[in-house]
Amino acid sequence: MRKIVLTSVVAVMICALFLGCAPGRKALAPFRAQDLGARLKSGELVQKVESFLVILDSSGSMAGSYKAMTKLDYARNVAGRVVKTIPGLKLTAGLRTFGQGASPGQDTRLAYGMRPFSVSGFEGALEGITWANGDSPLAAALDAAGRDLMSASGRIALIVISDGVEMNQKPVSSAKTLKKLYRDRICIYTVQIGKDPAGKKLLEHVAMEGGCGFFVNADKIYGPAGMADFVEKVFFGRIFDHDGDGVPDARDKCPYTPRGAKVNAVGCPPDSDGDGVLDFLDQCPGTPKGVKVNTVGCPLPTDKDGDGVTDDKDLCPGTPPAVRVDKDGCPVDTDKDGVYDYLDRCPKTPVNVRVDLQGCPLDSDGDGVFDYKDRCPGTPKSATVNRFGCWILKGVYFDTAKWRIKKESYPSLRNLVAILKNNPGMKIEIQGHTDNVGSARYNQRLSEKRAKAIMEYLVMNGIQISRLRAVGYGESKPATSNATAEGRAMNRRVELKPIY
């Protein structure tokens, strides 16, 4: 099996590398079907199936050669000949494949339906199945078929077309589950591609679990006569009381009543409590009139907060009206910050950012810059900060290329003195910065002297020198790009860094 999978993968890689191709469509072999229409019209044949689903093996083992073609192509032709031989019945149909050939990255895929049957539509789906690869998860396909058939009406024919190779016994268990789920409504037919003895034994057991189907080798039904016989046995019968309830089909208004259920004159089981669920299915007989019930006749759980999630499943009962909730009945928290959307004043907070009770990011130092954006946390109250949250001295001016502080700078410096006096335990680092105009050496000296000038002003105005440290960084730490005049202006700055 590993060798088959490897061969298929290599083939696809070569195709993609040299041709830039992807699997396309592949026509089915020509076939002239025997006409069963006349026998159906005459009444000789009576339709016994209203829905059918074909499960087609597209796993890696189907890439092997058989009858001058791949097993997959042989299987596709068998399925195509089945649908060509069906004589215009009104049916619901589906086609499911399994193996990685079903679709890249998938084990099984519904390629067609469930929908009203059309030959052209079904053949088109078969033509789109062009490659075989991967393991053989028939059990997964049978389990998925159980869900596919939930919308199917009437009696069901399930047709499995496979070589039966590289499989364990799980498909037998899955077939047994299907039979329990759909009971007398479903029959399982298995068609083997090839002659593998173990594959034959497995597929025989799968068909046996259906109770009313059978196993057949594809070679026996590949021709027109064999295929007509197969279609007749699967889709038609001569039984005029399908459900065996004693009421002929011609006047049976409930023709699929389970065997043993009591029926009235028109073949329908009674509904004694009038809840819309027939007695033989009703697990809660005697339900009061007007009470809504589920599919087994039991009262539906309540939904006291009206959020669309019943109380028995609601993890957040009492949700306010009109609030969006998830599948567990809890209000939605789109940004995952722990604050429900209907309470969240900041609904687009980035992931893993700490927030307050209103869902907004924290601003611990109250400088107007959220903590997750703040490059300078711990800024004192009343300090002016830039967009990065760093304490800056605005309104401090020097003569060009000088470090003497101009008089118009004094209001800003007096405010700085007041902040420091209001925080007597705080020490600060006065950081001088320049743009990149001029030499780096010159800018370094200029930034140092300007930082010292501000420190001297603070000392003269009552701030202990032990609380101050002046540092010049020159052009080495730009706040933004120097490419524009605006950027250079932002870089010519004095920042204040609290030291704790």
C-alpha positions in Angstrom: 0.0 0.0 0.0 2.9 2.4 0.9 4.4 1.7 -2.5 1.1 2.5 -4.3 0.7 5.7 -2.3 4.3 6.8 -3.0 3.8 6.0 -6.7 0.7 8.2 -6.8 2.3 11.0 -5.0 5.4 11.0 -7.3 3.1 11.0 -10.3 1.2 14.0 -9.1 4.5 15.8 -8.3 6.0 15.1 -11.7 2.7 16.3 -13.3 2.8 19.6 -11.3 6.6 20.1 -11.9 6.7 19.6 -15.7 3.2 20.3 -16.9 1.8 22.7 -14.2 -1.3 20.5 -14.2 -4.0 19.6 -11.8 -6.5 16.7 -11.9 -9.2 17.5 -14.5 -12.0 15.4 -15.9 -12.0 12.0 -17.5 -14.8 10.6 -19.7 -16.4 7.3 -18.9 -16.2 4.4 -21.3 -19.1 4.2 -23.9 -22.0 2.0 -22.8 -25.4 1.0 -24.4 -27.7 0.1 -21.5 -30.6 -2.4 -21.7 -33.9 -0.6 -21.6 -36.0 -1.4 -18.6 -38.5 1.3 -19.3 -41.0 -0.8 -21.0 -41.2 -3.3 -18.2 -41.6 -0.5 -15.7 -44.4 1.1 -17.7 -46.3 -2.2 -18.0 -46.3 -2.7 -14.3 -44.0 -5.8 -14.4 -41.4 -3.9 -12.4 -42.4 -1.9 -9.3 -40.0 0.7 -7.9 -38.9 -0.2 -4.4 -36.2 2.4 -3.9 -36.6 6.2 -3.5 -33.0 7.1 -2.7 -29.6 5.7 -3.4 -26.0 6.5 -2.5 -22.9 5.1 -4.3 -19.7 4.9 -2.2 -16.7 4.8 -4.6 -13.2 3.7 -3.6 -10.6 6.2 -4.8 -7.8 5.1 -2.4 -4.2 4.3 -3.4 -4.9 0.6 -4.1 -7.4 1.6 -6.8 -4.5 3.1 -8.8 -3.4 -0.5 -9.8 -4.0 -1.9 -13.2 -7.1 -4.0 -14.0 -8.7 -5.0 -17.3 -6.4 -2.7 -19.3 -7.3 0.3 -17.1 -6.9 1.4 -13.5 -9.2 -0.1 -10.9 -10.5 3.4 -10.3 -11.5 3.8 -14.0 -13.2 0.4 -13.9 -15.1 1.4 -10.8 -16.1 4.7 -12.3 -17.4 2.8 -15.4 -19.4 0.4 -13.2 -21.1 3.3 -11.4 -21.8 5.1 -14.7 -23.4 2.0 -16.1 -25.6 1.7 -13.1 -27.0 5.2 -13.6 -27.3 4.7 -17.4 -29.4 1.6 -16.8 -31.9 3.2 -14.3 -35.0 3.8 -16.4 -36.0 7.4 -15.6 -37.1 6.9 -11.9 -37.8 9.8 -9.6 -34.9 9.3 -7.1 -32.8 11.2 -4.6 -29.1 10.3 -5.3 -25.6 10.8 -4.0 -22.0 9.9 -4.7 -19.3 9.7 -2.0 -15.7 8.8 -2.5 -13.0 7.8 0.0 -9.2 7.8 0.1 -7.0 10.8 -0.4 -8.1 10.7 -4.0 -11.5 11.9 -2.7 -10.0 15.3 -2.4 -6.5 16.4 -1.3 -6.4 16.6 2.4 -9.7 14.7 2.9 -10.4 11.1 3.6 -13.9 11.1 2.2 -16.0 13.6 0.2 -19.5 13.9 -1.0 -19.0 14.4 -4.8 -22.7 14.6 -5.7 -26.0 15.1 -3.8 -27.9 14.3 -2.0 -30.1 15.7 -4.6 -32.8 14.8 -7.2 -31.2 12.2 -9.5 -30.0 13.1 -13.0 -27.9 10.9 -15.2 -25.8 13.8 -16.6 -25.2 15.3 -13.2 -24.1 11.9 -11.7 -21.9 11.2 -14.7 -20.3 14.6 -14.4 -19.4 13.9 -10.8 -17.9 10.6 -11.8 -15.8 12.2 -14.6 -14.4 14.6 -12.0 -12.9 11.7 -10.0 -9.6 11.1 -11.8 -6.9 10.0 -9.3 -6.5 7.4 -6.6 -4.3 7.9 -3.6 -4.1 7.4 0.2 -5.4 4.9 2.7 -8.8 3.1 2.4 -11.1 4.6 5.0 -14.3 2.8 4.0 -15.5 3.0 7.6 -15.3 6.8 7.5 -17.2 6.9 4.3 -20.0 4.6 5.7 -20.2 6.8 8.8 -20.5 9.9 6.6 -23.2 8.1 4.6 -25.2 7.9 7.7 -25.3 11.7 7.8 -25.8 12.0 4.0 -28.9 9.9 4.1 -30.7 11.8 6.9 -32.4 13.9 4.2 -33.2 10.9 2.1 -36.8 9.7 1.8 -38.3 6.2 1.5 -36.3 3.1 1.0 -32.5 3.4 0.4 -30.0 1.5 -1.7 -26.4 1.9 -0.6 -23.9 0.7 -3.2 -20.3 0.3 -2.3 -17.8 -0.1 -5.2 -14.3 -1.1 -4.0 -11.5 -3.6 -4.3 -11.8 -4.3 -0.5 -8.0 -4.1 -0.2 -6.0 -2.7 2.7 -8.9 -2.5 5.1 -9.6 -3.7 8.6 -13.0 -4.8 10.1 -14.2 -1.3 10.9 -16.4 -1.1 7.8 -18.4 -4.1 9.1 -19.1 -2.2 12.3 -20.0 0.9 10.4 -22.4 -1.0 8.2 -24.0 -2.5 11.3 -24.5 1.0 12.7 -26.1 2.1 9.4 -28.6 -0.8 9.6 -29.5 0.1 13.1 -30.1 3.7 12.1 -32.2 3.1 9.0 -33.6 -0.4 9.8 -35.7 -1.9 7.1 -35.4 1.2 4.9 -31.8 0.4 3.8 -30.2 -2.4 1.9 -26.4 -2.5 1.3 -24.9 -3.8 -2.0 -21.2 -4.3 -2.4 -19.4 -4.6 -5.8 -15.8 -5.8 -5.8 -13.3 -4.5 -8.3 -10.7 -7.3 -8.9 -10.3 -10.7 -7.3 -8.6 -10.2 -3.9 -9.9 -12.9 -1.6 -9.6 -10.9 1.6 -11.3 -8.0 -0.1 -14.1 -10.3 -1.2 -14.6 -11.6 2.3 -14.8 -8.1 3.8 -17.2 -6.8 1.2 -19.4 -9.9 1.7 -19.6 -9.1 5.4 -20.5 -5.5 4.8 -23.3 -6.5 2.5 -24.5 -9.1 5.0 -24.9 -6.4 7.7 -27.4 -4.7 5.4 -29.7 -7.8 5.7 -31.4 -7.3 2.4 -28.5 -6.6 0.0 -25.9 -8.8 -1.6 -22.2 -9.0 -2.8 -21.3 -9.2 -6.5 -18.1 -9.1 -8.5 -18.0 -6.1 -10.9 -17.0 -8.4 -13.8 -20.5 -10.1 -13.6 -22.4 -6.9 -14.0 -20.0 -5.0 -16.4 -22.0 -5.9 -19.5 -25.5 -4.7 -20.5 -27.3 -7.9 -19.4 -25.5 -8.3 -16.1 -26.0 -4.6 -15.3 -29.7 -4.7 -16.1 -30.1 -7.7 -13.8 -28.2 -5.8 -11.0 -30.3 -2.6 -11.4 -33.5 -4.7 -11.4 -32.6 -6.4 -8.2 -31.5 -3.2 -6.5 -34.1 -0.8 -7.6 -37.2 -2.9 -8.4 -39.4 -5.5 -6.9 -42.8 -7.3 -7.2 -43.9 -6.6 -3.7 -47.2 -4.7 -3.5 -47.1 -4.3 0.3 -43.6 -3.1 0.9 -43.9 -2.6 4.6 -45.9 -5.8 5.3 -48.5 -4.0 7.4 -51.4 -5.7 5.6 -52.4 -2.6 3.7 -51.8 -2.8 -0.1 -49.4 -0.1 -1.4 -52.1 1.2 -3.7 -54.0 2.6 -0.6 -51.2 2.7 1.9 -50.6 6.4 2.9 -47.7 5.3 5.1 -45.9 2.8 2.9 -42.7 2.6 5.0 -44.2 1.7 8.4 -41.7 -0.5 10.4 -42.7 -4.1 10.6 -44.8 -5.0 13.6 -46.2 -1.5 14.1 -50.0 -1.2 14.5 -51.7 0.7 11.7 -55.1 2.0 10.8 -57.2 1.4 7.7 -54.9 3.5 5.4 -51.7 1.9 6.7 -50.6 4.6 9.1 -49.6 4.1 12.8 -51.8 6.1 15.3 -50.6 9.3 17.2 -52.6 9.0 20.4 -51.5 12.2 22.1 -51.6 14.3 18.8 -48.1 15.6 19.2 -47.2 14.8 15.6 -45.0 11.8 16.5 -46.5 8.4 15.8 -47.0 6.1 18.7 -44.3 3.5 17.7 -41.7 6.3 17.7 -43.1 8.2 20.7 -40.9 7.9 23.8 -43.0 10.2 25.8 -46.7 9.2 25.2 -49.4 11.3 26.8 -47.8 14.7 26.1 -50.3 17.5 26.9 -51.9 19.2 23.9 -49.9 22.2 22.5 -46.6 21.2 24.0 -43.8 21.3 21.5 -41.9 18.0 21.2 -38.7 16.7 19.6 -38.4 13.9 17.0 -39.1 11.2 19.6 -42.2 12.9 21.0 -40.6 14.4 24.2 -41.2 18.0 25.3 -38.4 20.3 24.0 -36.1 22.0 26.6 -37.0 25.6 27.5 -34.9 28.6 26.6 -35.7 31.1 29.4 -33.3 33.8 28.2 -34.4 33.5 24.6 -30.9 33.4 23.2 -31.6 30.4 20.9 -29.7 27.9 23.1 -31.9 25.7 25.2 -31.4 25.8 29.0 -30.1 22.3 29.2 -27.1 23.3 27.0 -26.8 27.0 28.0 -23.6 27.6 30.0 -24.6 31.3 30.4 -28.2 31.4 31.5 -29.8 34.8 32.0 -28.0 36.5 29.0 -29.7 39.9 28.3 -32.1 40.1 25.4 -30.8 40.7 21.8 -27.1 39.9 22.8 -25.2 37.7 20.4 -24.2 34.3 21.9 -22.0 31.4 20.9 -23.1 27.7 20.6 -22.9 27.4 24.4 -25.2 30.3 25.0 -22.5 32.7 26.2 -22.2 36.3 24.9 -19.6 36.6 22.1 -16.2 38.0 23.0 -14.7 38.7 19.5 -11.3 40.1 20.7 -10.9 37.3 23.3 -10.1 39.8 26.1 -12.4 38.3 28.6 -15.0 41.1 28.3 -18.2 40.2 26.3 -18.8 42.4 23.2 -22.0 43.9 24.6 -19.9 45.3 27.5 -16.7 46.0 25.6 -16.0 49.7 24.9 -12.8 48.7 23.1 -14.0 45.8 20.9 -10.8 45.4 18.8 -8.2 45.0 21.5 -5.1 43.0 20.3 -4.7 39.4 21.5 -3.1 38.9 25.0 -3.4 42.6 26.0 -4.5 43.2 29.6 -7.8 45.1 29.8 -10.0 46.8 32.4 -13.6 45.9 33.2 -14.8 47.9 30.2 -12.6 45.8 27.9 -10.1 48.7 27.2 -6.3 48.2 27.4 -4.8 49.4 30.7 -3.0 52.7 31.0 -1.2 52.3 34.3 0.5 55.7 34.4 -2.5 57.6 33.1 -0.6 59.3 30.3 -3.2 58.5 27.6 -1.1 55.8 26.0 -2.2 52.2 26.5 0.4 50.0 28.4 0.9 47.7 25.4 2.0 50.7 23.3 3.8 52.6 26.1 7.6 52.5 25.6 8.0 54.6 28.9 5.8 53.2 31.6 5.6 55.0 35.0 5.4 58.5 33.6 4.3 60.9 36.5 1.0 62.7 36.5 0.7 65.9 34.5 3.7 65.0 32.4 3.5 65.6 28.6 4.2 62.5 26.6 4.7 61.7 22.9 2.7 59.1 21.0 5.0 56.4 22.4 4.2 57.4 26.0 7.6 58.9 26.7 7.9 62.0 28.9 9.1 64.9 26.7 9.8 68.6 27.3 7.7 70.6 24.9 8.3 74.3 24.6 12.0 74.2 25.5 14.0 76.2 23.0 17.8 76.8 22.5 19.6 79.1 20.2 20.7 77.4 17.0 23.7 75.1 17.6 23.8 76.4 21.2 22.8 75.1 24.6 21.7 78.3 26.3 18.0 78.0 27.3 15.8 80.7 25.9 13.4 82.6 28.2 10.3 81.3 26.4 11.2 77.9 27.7 10.7 78.8 31.3 6.9 78.0 31.6 7.6 74.4 30.5 10.6 74.1 32.8 8.6 75.5 35.8 6.0 72.9 35.2 8.8 70.2 35.2 10.0 71.6 38.6 6.5 71.4 40.0 6.2 67.8 38.9 9.4 66.8 40.5 8.5 68.6 43.8 5.2 66.8 43.8 7.1 63.5 43.5 10.0 64.0 45.9 11.1 60.4 45.7 11.5 60.4 41.9 14.8 60.6 40.2 15.0 61.4 36.5 17.4 61.0 33.6 17.4 64.0 31.3 18.0 62.7 27.8 19.1 65.0 25.0 18.5 63.9 21.4 19.2 65.4 17.9 18.4 64.8 14.3 21.0 63.6 11.9 21.9 67.0 10.4 25.6 67.6 11.0 28.3 65.2 12.1 27.5 62.5 14.7 30.3 63.8 17.0 29.0 67.4 16.9 25.4 66.2 17.6 26.6 64.0 20.5 28.3 67.0 22.2 25.3 69.3 21.5 22.8 66.8 23.0 25.0 66.4 26.2 25.4 70.1 26.8 21.6 70.8 26.3 20.8 68.0 28.7 23.2 69.5 31.3 21.7 72.9 30.8 18.3 71.7 31.7 19.7 69.8 34.7 21.4 73.1 35.9 18.1 74.9 35.6 16.4 72.4 37.8 19.2 72.5 40.4 18.9 76.3 40.5 15.2 75.9 41.1 15.4 73.7 44.1 15.8 70.2 42.7 18.6 68.2 44.4 21.3 67.2 41.9 21.3 63.7 43.4 17.9 63.2 41.8 19.2 64.2 38.3 21.3 62.6 35.6 22.0 64.3 32.3 22.8 62.1 29.3 23.2 63.0 25.6 22.4 60.4 22.9 23.0 62.6 19.9 21.4 61.1 16.8 21.7 57.5 18.0 18.2 57.0 19.2 15.7 58.6 16.8 12.1 58.5 17.7 11.2 58.2 14.0 12.7 58.5 10.6 14.9 61.5 9.7 13.8 61.3 6.1 11.3 64.2 6.4 11.4 67.6 8.1 8.6 66.5 10.4 10.5 63.4 11.4 13.7 65.5 12.1 11.7 67.9 14.2 10.4 65.0 16.3 13.9 63.7 16.8 15.2 67.1 18.1 13.9 66.5 21.6 14.5 66.2 25.3 13.0 63.1 27.0 12.7 62.6 30.7 13.0 59.0 32.1 12.0 58.4 35.7 14.6 56.3 37.6 13.2 54.2 40.5 
